[in-house]
Amino acid sequence: MELIKMSVLPFGFIFLYGSGFIFTQYGLQNSSPMVFLGIRFFIAFWILLCISYILKVSWPKNKKEFFHIAIAGSLTVGTFSLGVFMSISYGVSGALNALIIALQPILVSFLALKLLNEEFNKRIFLGFLIGFIGVGFVVVSKIDFSISSLIGVVWSVVALLGLSIGSLYQKKYCSNMNLFSGGTIQTLSSTILILPFMYFEDIKLDLNIEFVIALLYMAIAVSIGALSLLYIMIKNGEVSKVSSIFYLVPVSASIVSYFLLGERLESSEIIGIITVLIGIILINKKKVLKK
């Protein structure tokens, strides 16, 4: 039962998180980024608040716990989403964003060595290297090196840093938080984080069925579903190994973009999928104890 649980959680997260890049690209065709993001967080906040009230879940015992949860959410949820939304609004595709975010396992692993004293050996390093090569195969046909996308790429890096540092912060200070009350705090702190950016934005909102679908998917499936799965995995495993599954996020993004946006699935992407799976197997392979 435990083996099934540990297998289902990563693949559920991969599908939800990877598809989130494409639904963001889909939704931003009808809305300016901060409006989309603000409404998304606000909807997720109220849903989580109602669930917390109905289930009578536990809340942080003191201001310090509340503060840690809010900071982790502002990084993992707010800063990450802000970076991705701004990047896509500058023309960087969802698939290319997924590639940049796929650098997260390498960044997190080296930071975890110093901050969390996690294990890092040659086998894990080889797995990360193979996984990153696989990611390159997946998105090689989607990369746009034009100067106009430079600002967008910078925002993608902001998203990468927010997610990486936030994951470590979550593991160190918030491993015992309740998913519903903690999620309520984190979506609220993320909403507050992006409000000042609305002042500098040219507000746009076309309230059609495509936007509503993208909005509800991002608010419920990603902000609540995907992040809950991520926090469960961070709590139960080494954060560096949990991060390894981010290599499959560009794969998920490419597959969803094929069905939702009509983008072709190239042979290089299929090669990349196989390569990524090999890398993840190496990273998460259990040590064999010698008798």
HELIX and SHEET records of a PDB file:
HELIX    1   1 GLU A    2  GLY A   27  1                                  26    
HELIX    2   2 PRO A   33  LEU A   55  1                                  23    
HELIX    3   3 LYS A   63  GLY A   73  1                                  11    
HELIX    4   4 SER A   74  THR A   79  3                                   6    
HELIX    5   5 PHE A   80  SER A   89  1                                  10    
HELIX    6   6 GLY A   94  ILE A  101  1                                   8    
HELIX    7   7 GLN A  104  LEU A  115  1                                  12    
HELIX    8   8 LYS A  122  VAL A  139  1                                  18    
HELIX    9   9 VAL A  140  LYS A  142  5                                   3    
HELIX   10  10 ILE A  147  SER A  149  5                                   3    
HELIX   11  11 LEU A  150  TYR A  173  1                                  24    
HELIX   12  12 LEU A  179  MET A  198  1                                  20    
HELIX   13  13 ILE A  209  LEU A  216  1                                   8    
HELIX   14  14 TYR A  217  ALA A  226  3                                  10    
HELIX   15  15 LEU A  227  ASN A  236  1                                  10    
HELIX   16  16 VAL A  239  SER A  243  1                                   5    
HELIX   17  17 SER A  244  LEU A  248  5                                   5    
HELIX   18  18 VAL A  249  LEU A  260  1                                  12    
HELIX   19  19 SER A  267  ASN A  284  1                                  18    
END                                                                             
